[in-house]
Amino acid sequence: MTLQPLHSKGPSFSRIITGVWRWHTLSTETVERLIHTSLDEGITTFDHADIYGDHSCEELFGNALKKDASLREKIQLVTKCGIKFSSAKRPATWVKHYDTSEEHITWSVENSLKMLHTDHLDLLLIHRPDPLLDPHEVSETFVKLKAAGKVLHFGVSNFTPSQFEMLQHFLPFPLVTNQIEISLSRIDPLFNGDLDLMLKHGASAMAWSPLGGGKLHFEERVWFAKTAKYNASYSQLALAWLLKHPSTIFPILGTTKPERISEAAKSVDINLDRQDWFEMLKWVMGREVD
Ligand SMILES: NC(=O)c1ccc[n+]([C@@H]2O[C@H](COP(=O)([O-])OP(=O)(O)OC[C@H]3O[C@@H](n4cnc5c(N)ncnc54)[C@H](OP(=O)(O)O)[C@@H]3O)[C@@H](O)[C@H]2O)c1
């Protein structure tokens, strides 16, 4: 799997990304296996957030980097900030809220760098749109973090097109992605302007829960012909369906099983026929397109 630009101004990521959201219950050994299986399959980009695993996943991953410092130059690290929730690890927070103040973003980046045992992040995302977001303050914060070499690129997650355009307006460099939920069980971004926006900005969406969080139900009878035609599994077809979109979607895998990472990596070699793509859309819509 070759690296592909997420945006014309960078960064370049593996087309399939490994997400660590569900890794908090795993042993150190399994975490290391998941990292190495990803790398063996050409998946070099890893998606984190400060809050994953009640603030434990970055550290779990960082321990593998601490053990083998040579890993860092082989991978790209994405993390997110801006969500705060009540937790024994964050006793000062009593209500779930968003915080995109300079103080919090800067603190969060420093903490992520420490947890991940690295001196820079390849990409930092604002995790959710914050109704109290001050774009001047966020812009100044991003500029300082970039100038310090602590964060190379910036993006957002779960932003509407107008929220993305608004923040972009205040930034001296491009937002390189909007990380959103897209899958055969979440097709709204095809029609609500989310993917149009990415094409317009020369950016790519990162797709979270590309298999619907494991809840994508494949009706055996109708899918069977396609698995035979493409010699592919249901999940490979579901990923190939995302990869077909001209906006160059980067799916983020959520599996905790190394063999499923290997299986998913092969989906980049599947080029779905246009009619198969529309037939899969028909199944999830329950009707043909108009
Ligand atoms: N930006 C955001 O707001 C946001 C929100 C949610 C997630 N994310 C990111 O997106 C990543 C992926 O999300 P997700 O975990 O919901 O993704 P997903 O790949 O749609 O779902 C993964 C789940 O599906 C299960 N699964 C069942 N059959 C599978 C198969 N054949 N292949 C692979 N998995 C299968 C997995 O179980 P096993 O572990 O048993 O394989 C796992 O529980 C997260 O790790 C995180 O990085 C971002």
The ligand as an ORCA input file, in Angstrom:
! r2SCAN-3c Opt
* xyz 0 1
  N     -13.715     11.144     15.051
  C     -14.637     10.501     15.742
  O     -15.562     11.088     16.332
  C     -14.557      9.011     15.843
  C     -15.623      8.280     16.402
  C     -15.503      6.894     16.465
  C     -14.363      6.271     15.972
  N     -13.324      7.015     15.449
  C     -12.122      6.355     14.889
  O     -12.528      5.404     13.936
  C     -11.944      4.146     14.248
  C     -12.830      3.038     13.756
  O     -14.118      3.091     14.373
  P     -14.882      1.726     14.672
  O     -14.111      0.927     15.641
  O     -16.276      2.040     15.014
  O     -14.749      1.051     13.205
  P     -15.360     -0.233     12.507
  O     -14.221     -0.855     11.758
  O     -16.571      0.177     11.750
  O     -15.845     -1.186     13.669
  C     -14.942     -1.990     14.377
  C     -15.764     -3.002     15.146
  O     -16.337     -3.907     14.209
  C     -16.056     -5.228     14.616
  N     -16.015     -6.109     13.444
  C     -16.949     -7.065     13.164
  N     -16.650     -7.713     12.027
  C     -15.504     -7.178     11.552
  C     -14.701     -7.467     10.407
  N     -14.991     -8.416      9.530
  N     -13.613     -6.707     10.202
  C     -13.301     -5.730     11.091
  N     -14.014     -5.433     12.209
  C     -15.111     -6.153     12.438
  C     -14.742     -5.119     15.354
  O     -14.639     -6.233     16.231
  P     -13.205     -6.965     16.457
  O     -12.386     -6.036     17.255
  O     -13.612     -8.202     17.186
  O     -12.635     -7.255     15.098
  C     -14.920     -3.809     16.107
  O     -15.683     -4.000     17.286
  C     -11.709      4.208     15.764
  O     -10.688      3.326     16.202
  C     -11.279      5.636     15.937
  O      -9.912      5.777     15.613
  C     -13.428      8.364     15.375
*
